Amino acid sequence: MTSQDTDCIICAEPLTGTCSVTRCGHMFHDHCLQTWFAQKLCCPLCKTEGTSVRKLHAPERADVSAEALARAI
């Protein structure tokens, strides 16, 4: 597991608490992503356009793959 998988790329802090997953499967702190979307309507990591997100809490994220999250959105 890389720091990209465990840290929010926006604030560089560990992903804990409520997180949001973009439709492309990238995970960020919910508040960080909402702040980002206020400026740009694309994924901060891969620049996929759109603001469709799924909110997850830290324990819920433990066994969920990025591909499964992307399919769920």
N, C-alpha and C positions, 0 to 999 in steps of 0.2 A: 504494500500500500504506500503510495507516495503522499507528499504533503498536499498535492493537488486534491487528493481524495479526502483528506482530513482537515484541510484549512480552507477558509473562505478566500477566494482569490481577490476579492474586493478589499477586504480589511486585513488579510493575512493572519487572522486569529482562528483558533480551532473551531470547527463546526459543532456547535452545541446548541441546545434549545431548539426553537422553531427555525426551520430552514425551508427554503423554497427551491424547487427543482424546476428548471426551465423545460420547455418542450423538447429541447435537444439533449436533455439528461444531465445538465450541469447543476451542481448544488451550491447554494450560497446562503448566508444568513438572510432571513426574511427581510429585516430592516435594511440591510445593505443593498439587496436587490431592488427594493422599492425606491430607495434613494437613487440608484443607478437608472431605473426606468423613468424617473422624473426628468432625467437628462437625455437618455438614449433609449430607444425601444428595440434593443437587441441584446443578445446574450453577451455578457462581459468577456466571456472566454473565447467563443468561436464566432461571434457576431451574427448568429442566426437571428433573423428578424422575428418579432412577435413578442407578446408579453404573457402568453399562456404559462401558468405556473401551478405546481401542486405543492401544498404546504405539508411538511412532515415534522415530527418531533424527534429528538435525538434517539430515543429507544426504538422508535419505529423504523429508523434508517438502517439499523445494524445489519440486517440481512437482505437488503434490497440492492440489486445491481443497477447500474446506470441504464442498461438496456430495458430492464423492466420498468424503471421510472419513466423513461421516454415513451414507452408504449402506453403507460397509464394516463398520460396527459392528452 
